[in-house]
Amino acid sequence: MSIFNRDKVSLIKQDGSRVDEIVSTVSGSNLIVIKGGKQIIDIGDLLVRKLSNGAEETYQVVDPKYYETTPGSTGPHYQLKVKKLGVPEAAAAVQHIVYNVSGNNSRVNVGSVDNSTNVIRVDEGVSTQIEILRAEVSSLGLTLEQQAESIKVLESVVDQFKSGKPKRSVVMALLNALPQAATIATATAKIAALL
């Protein structure tokens, strides 16, 4: 009976993705060999081995070395230097997931149902100036196509403010795309002052 490739581990990537049932050889508490290279293993990834008694061992990858082929080897494989984690360390490492979200409607639900309602407010000064711009675009005698393009530009400006962090360069580029008129210039200057 071979002592090689008799273990199965689960790979948990730092982004939270998981690959189960990877055939491997766990050698002591600091080396794991995985035949083949179907998945990429990076420093900081976790390998979890389930033991026959139901317990689990968790290892953190310290130095992943991938070998295409070497004399006497059976093909491509990883030789992973690992650090065996204790139960508290393993629990913290496996449950440590970072969610980066931004914007007004962003949310993360893990094992729960979200019944919340979002209320998005755009600064009243911006709303007032946008309405002035809409009225001015309608009264300039533009073609229907030009009016539609101008309205789309104004909607994009509103979307920038709804995001919670409007980018001045984007808002100004959008406003500069509007037709030139005195009242439009006044309203765009007021919006620029609110950035």
ZIVENLIN-V452479 format. One record per backbone hydrogen bond with DSSP energy under -1.0 kcal/mol. NH is the residue of the N-H (numbers start at 1). CO is the residue of the C=O. Records with the same first field share a line. If there is no record, write none. Layout:
# ZIVENLIN-V452479
NH: CO ; CO
This chain:
# ZIVENLIN-V452479
7: 24
9: 22
10: 48
11: 19
12: 46
13: 17
16: 13
19: 11
22: 9
24: 7
25: 33
27: 31
32: 80
33: 25
34: 78
36: 76
44: 61
45: 42
46: 12
47: 59
48: 10
49: 57
51: 55
54: 51
57: 49
59: 47
60: 83
61: 45
62: 81
63: 81
65: 79
67: 77
73: 70
77: 67
78: 34
79: 65
80: 32
81: 63
82: 30
83: 60
85: 58
90: 86
91: 87
92: 88
93: 89
94: 90
95: 91
97: 95
127: 123
128: 124
129: 125
130: 126
131: 127
132: 128
133: 129
134: 130
135: 131
136: 132
137: 133
138: 134
139: 135
147: 143
148: 144
149: 145
150: 146
151: 147
152: 148
153: 149
154: 150
155: 151
156: 152
157: 153
158: 154
159: 155
160: 156
161: 157
162: 158
163: 159
164: 161
171: 167
172: 168
173: 169
174: 170
175: 171
176: 172
177: 174
178: 175
185: 181
186: 182
187: 183
188: 184
189: 185
190: 186
191: 187
192: 188
193: 189
194: 191
195: 192
